[in-house]
């Protein structure tokens, strides 16, 4: 089978299309005939080797933390699935494997794919959806009547956080560039403002807020200033670096560290099929262009969430 792999960490030059043996599922595993995976920024960081100590991963690596496809084979002890079922999953951060014609996934990480969108586009959901759910539901616990600021709301994760917060009944202020304004308003954000001017303070954007969720990479000093945007007793959740708490005002902080979870992914699928969550996909590229996608990301030229079409 064809797979995109790299045998050493480095620039996009290390990515190679190779012929490798089709894997065989062991007990508790599912072999998926891959239709699509997607690119996530962490893929670039892992390939460069900057996360090698934090996330030890044996080489060679087949990138792609998301997978969408059809069940091809079932390992011993796997129930609830049949050959041909359309499924999606997220791999653990130290495993990967979506950028190949076939991929092995632990059965408990697999869930039925959404019915309301194409299987190709469903590849955009697992990692971004789980990260958004962890931020909005598990860590922030957003509830009706709260005010929520989402910094970096136009991105793949931020867009889903906005929608989850709106579904929960919160009043959402979305922060991002003007090119995202119509889409974010369509998701239900009450206000869309440009990039934060941290010197101006929270009042300029209608704060402080009960919840701040940050997806923008900032210098440590600027991350610390986000605490001022939170009301007493509130919380800052960040996927882009740690934010210090303010114990004097009972302001809590938390960091997103996304992990695969089949049941949580099934919850996200139901929200997609119920029309609560909409995926914004900027581009769809063939597997052969994966090195270019990595390069575009590293150069800041990637347009947004990019699906990698395998089949």
C-alpha positions as CSV (number, residue, x, y, z in Angstrom):
1,X,0.0,0.0,0.0
2,X,1.0,3.6,-0.4
3,X,1.9,5.7,2.6
4,X,3.6,9.0,3.3
5,X,6.3,8.6,5.8
6,X,9.5,10.1,7.3
7,X,12.4,8.2,8.8
8,X,14.1,11.2,10.5
9,X,13.0,14.5,11.9
10,X,13.6,17.6,9.7
11,X,12.2,19.8,7.0
12,X,9.5,18.8,4.6
13,X,12.2,17.1,2.5
14,X,12.0,14.1,4.9
15,X,8.5,13.3,3.8
16,X,8.5,10.4,1.2
17,X,5.8,8.4,-0.5
18,X,6.6,4.8,0.0
19,X,5.2,1.3,-0.6
20,X,4.7,-0.5,2.7
21,X,3.0,-3.7,3.7
22,X,-0.7,-3.5,4.5
23,X,-1.1,-3.8,8.3
24,X,-3.0,-6.6,9.9
25,X,-5.3,-5.8,12.9
26,X,-4.4,-7.4,16.2
27,X,-6.9,-8.0,19.1
28,X,-8.9,-4.9,19.8
29,X,-7.9,-3.2,16.6
30,X,-9.7,-2.0,13.4
31,X,-8.1,-1.8,10.0
32,X,-9.5,1.3,8.2
33,X,-9.4,1.8,4.4
34,X,-8.5,5.5,4.5
35,X,-10.5,8.0,2.5
36,X,-9.0,11.1,4.1
37,X,-6.9,12.5,6.9
38,X,-6.3,16.1,7.7
39,X,-3.4,18.4,8.5
40,X,-3.0,19.8,12.0
41,X,-0.3,22.3,13.0
42,X,1.1,19.8,15.6
43,X,1.9,17.5,12.6
44,X,4.5,20.1,11.5
45,X,6.0,20.4,15.0
46,X,6.3,16.6,15.4
47,X,8.0,16.3,12.0
48,X,10.5,18.9,12.9
49,X,11.4,17.0,16.1
50,X,10.6,19.8,18.5
51,X,8.2,17.6,20.4
52,X,10.3,14.5,20.3
53,X,11.0,14.6,24.1
54,X,7.5,15.6,25.1
55,X,5.8,13.1,22.7
56,X,8.3,10.2,22.1
57,X,7.3,8.5,18.9
58,X,9.2,5.7,17.2
59,X,10.4,6.3,13.6
60,X,9.5,5.9,10.8
61,X,6.3,8.0,11.2
62,X,3.3,8.0,9.0
63,X,1.8,11.4,9.8
64,X,-1.9,12.1,10.1
65,X,-3.6,12.2,13.5
66,X,-7.1,12.1,12.0
67,X,-8.6,9.3,9.9
68,X,-11.8,8.9,8.0
69,X,-12.6,5.8,6.0
70,X,-14.4,2.4,6.0
71,X,-13.8,-0.6,8.1
72,X,-11.7,-3.1,6.1
73,X,-10.9,-5.7,8.8
74,X,-11.6,-6.4,12.4
75,X,-9.3,-7.8,15.0
76,X,-10.3,-10.4,17.5
77,X,-12.7,-9.2,20.2
78,X,-14.0,-6.2,18.3
79,X,-17.7,-5.8,18.4
80,X,-20.2,-3.3,17.3
81,X,-18.6,-2.7,13.9
82,X,-19.0,-4.3,10.5
83,X,-16.9,-4.5,7.4
84,X,-17.7,-1.4,5.2
85,X,-18.9,0.8,8.1
86,X,-17.9,4.5,7.6
87,X,-15.9,5.5,10.6
88,X,-13.6,8.3,12.0
89,X,-11.0,8.4,14.7
90,X,-8.2,10.3,16.2
91,X,-4.8,8.6,16.8
92,X,-2.9,9.2,20.1
93,X,-0.3,11.9,19.6
94,X,2.5,9.3,19.8
95,X,1.1,7.0,17.1
96,X,-0.3,8.7,13.9
97,X,-1.0,6.9,10.7
98,X,-3.7,8.7,8.6
99,X,-1.6,9.5,5.6
100,X,-1.7,6.0,4.1
101,X,-4.1,3.8,2.2
102,X,-4.8,1.7,5.3
103,X,-4.5,2.5,9.0
104,X,-4.7,0.5,12.2
105,X,-6.7,2.1,15.0
106,X,-7.7,0.9,18.5
107,X,-11.4,0.0,18.3
108,X,-12.3,2.1,21.4
109,X,-11.1,5.2,19.5
110,X,-13.3,4.6,16.5
111,X,-16.8,5.9,16.1
112,X,-19.4,6.0,13.3
113,X,-18.8,8.9,10.8
114,X,-21.3,11.7,10.5
115,X,-24.1,11.1,8.0
116,X,-24.7,14.7,7.1
117,X,-21.4,15.5,5.5
118,X,-19.1,13.6,3.2
119,X,-16.7,11.0,4.6
120,X,-13.8,13.0,3.2
121,X,-14.8,16.2,5.1
122,X,-15.4,14.2,8.2
123,X,-11.6,13.8,8.5
124,X,-11.6,17.4,9.7
125,X,-13.5,16.7,12.9
126,X,-11.6,14.3,15.2
127,X,-8.6,16.3,16.6
128,X,-10.1,19.8,16.2
129,X,-13.4,18.7,17.6
130,X,-11.9,16.9,20.6
131,X,-9.7,19.9,21.4
132,X,-12.7,22.3,21.2
133,X,-14.8,20.0,23.3
134,X,-12.1,19.6,25.9
135,X,-11.7,23.4,26.1
136,X,-15.4,24.4,26.1
137,X,-17.1,21.5,27.8
138,X,-14.6,19.6,30.0
139,X,-12.3,22.4,31.2
140,X,-14.4,25.6,31.0
141,X,-17.7,24.0,31.6
142,X,-19.5,26.7,29.7
143,X,-23.1,27.1,30.7
144,X,-26.1,29.3,29.9
145,X,-25.9,33.0,30.8
146,X,-22.1,33.2,30.9
147,X,-20.1,35.6,28.8
148,X,-17.3,34.0,26.8
149,X,-14.3,35.5,24.9
150,X,-12.8,33.2,22.2
151,X,-9.4,34.5,21.0
152,X,-8.5,33.0,17.7
153,X,-12.1,32.2,16.9
154,X,-11.7,31.9,13.2
155,X,-9.4,28.9,13.3
156,X,-10.4,25.3,13.1
157,X,-10.6,24.7,16.9
158,X,-11.8,28.2,17.8
159,X,-14.7,28.0,15.3
160,X,-16.0,24.9,17.0
161,X,-15.5,26.4,20.5
162,X,-17.7,29.3,19.4
163,X,-20.4,27.0,18.3
164,X,-20.2,24.8,21.5
165,X,-20.4,27.9,23.6
166,X,-23.4,29.3,21.7
167,X,-25.1,25.9,22.0
168,X,-24.6,26.0,25.8
169,X,-26.4,29.3,25.9
170,X,-23.4,31.6,26.4
171,X,-23.0,35.1,25.0
172,X,-19.9,34.8,22.8
173,X,-17.4,37.5,21.8
174,X,-15.3,36.1,19.0
175,X,-11.8,37.6,18.4
176,X,-10.2,37.3,14.9
177,X,-9.6,39.0,11.6
178,X,-12.4,40.7,9.7
179,X,-12.3,38.0,7.0
180,X,-13.9,35.6,9.6
181,X,-16.6,38.0,10.8
182,X,-19.6,36.8,8.7
183,X,-18.9,33.2,9.4
184,X,-18.5,33.7,13.2
185,X,-21.7,35.8,13.3
186,X,-23.4,32.9,11.4
187,X,-22.2,30.6,14.2
188,X,-24.1,32.7,16.7
189,X,-21.3,35.0,18.1
190,X,-22.9,38.1,19.5
191,X,-19.9,40.2,18.7
192,X,-16.8,39.8,16.5
193,X,-13.8,42.0,17.1
194,X,-10.4,42.3,15.6
195,X,-7.2,41.0,17.2
196,X,-6.9,41.9,20.9
197,X,-4.9,45.0,21.8
198,X,-3.8,43.9,25.2
199,X,-2.6,47.4,26.2
200,X,-6.2,48.6,25.8
201,X,-7.6,46.2,28.4
202,X,-10.8,44.1,28.6
203,X,-13.3,46.9,28.7
204,X,-12.6,47.8,25.1
205,X,-14.1,44.4,24.0
206,X,-16.9,44.3,26.5
207,X,-15.1,42.4,29.3
208,X,-14.2,41.1,31.7
209,X,-15.7,37.7,30.8
210,X,-16.7,34.6,32.8
211,X,-14.6,32.5,30.4
212,X,-11.7,33.2,28.1
213,X,-10.6,30.6,25.7
214,X,-7.3,31.3,23.9
215,X,-6.0,29.7,20.7
216,X,-3.5,32.4,19.7
217,X,0.2,31.9,20.3
218,X,1.4,34.8,22.4
219,X,4.6,35.6,24.3
220,X,4.5,34.5,28.0
221,X,4.0,38.0,29.2
222,X,1.1,38.5,26.9
223,X,-0.5,35.2,27.9
224,X,-0.3,36.4,31.5
225,X,-2.2,39.5,30.6
226,X,-5.2,37.4,29.5
227,X,-6.0,36.8,33.2
228,X,-7.2,40.4,33.4
229,X,-9.9,39.6,30.8
230,X,-11.6,37.2,33.2
231,X,-14.1,38.2,35.9
232,X,-13.5,37.2,39.5
233,X,-14.0,33.4,39.9
234,X,-13.7,32.8,36.1
235,X,-11.4,30.7,34.1
236,X,-8.9,31.0,31.2
237,X,-8.4,28.0,29.0
238,X,-5.5,28.0,26.6
239,X,-4.3,25.7,23.8
240,X,-1.4,27.9,23.0
241,X,0.7,28.1,26.1
242,X,0.1,28.3,29.9
243,X,-1.7,31.2,31.5
244,X,-1.0,32.0,35.2
245,X,-3.9,31.9,37.6
246,X,-4.8,34.8,39.8
247,X,-5.6,33.4,43.2
248,X,-6.4,36.8,44.7
249,X,-9.5,36.9,42.4
250,X,-10.1,33.2,42.3
251,X,-9.3,33.1,38.6
252,X,-8.5,29.6,37.4
253,X,-6.5,28.6,34.4
254,X,-6.2,25.3,32.4
255,X,-4.4,24.1,29.3
256,X,-5.7,22.0,26.5
257,X,-3.9,18.7,25.8
258,X,-6.0,16.8,23.4
259,X,-6.4,13.1,23.7
260,X,-8.4,10.6,21.6
261,X,-11.7,9.5,23.0
262,X,-14.3,7.5,21.0
263,X,-17.3,8.4,23.2
264,X,-16.5,12.1,23.1
265,X,-16.0,11.9,19.3
266,X,-19.4,10.2,19.0
267,X,-20.9,13.1,20.9
268,X,-19.4,15.5,18.4
269,X,-20.7,13.5,15.5
270,X,-24.2,13.7,16.9
271,X,-23.8,17.5,17.1
272,X,-22.7,17.7,13.5
273,X,-25.6,15.5,12.4
274,X,-28.0,17.6,14.4
275,X,-26.8,20.8,12.8
276,X,-25.2,22.2,16.0
277,X,-21.7,22.1,14.7
278,X,-20.5,23.1,11.2
279,X,-17.0,22.3,9.9
280,X,-15.2,25.0,8.0
281,X,-12.7,23.5,5.5
282,X,-10.5,25.8,3.7
283,X,-9.0,23.3,1.2
284,X,-8.8,19.7,0.1
285,X,-5.5,18.4,-1.2
286,X,-4.4,15.0,-2.5
287,X,-2.0,12.9,-0.4
288,X,0.8,13.5,-2.9
289,X,0.7,17.2,-1.9
290,X,1.2,16.6,1.8
291,X,4.8,17.8,1.8
292,X,3.6,21.1,0.2
293,X,0.8,21.4,2.9
294,X,3.5,21.0,5.6
295,X,5.6,23.6,3.8
296,X,2.7,26.1,3.5
297,X,1.9,25.7,7.2
298,X,5.5,26.4,8.1
299,X,5.6,29.5,5.9
300,X,2.3,30.8,7.3
301,X,0.6,30.3,3.9
302,X,-1.9,27.6,4.8
303,X,-5.4,29.0,4.2
304,X,-7.0,27.1,7.1
305,X,-8.2,23.6,7.9
306,X,-6.9,21.4,5.1
307,X,-8.2,17.9,4.4
308,X,-5.8,15.4,2.8
309,X,-7.6,13.1,0.4
310,X,-6.1,9.6,0.3
311,X,-8.6,7.5,-1.7
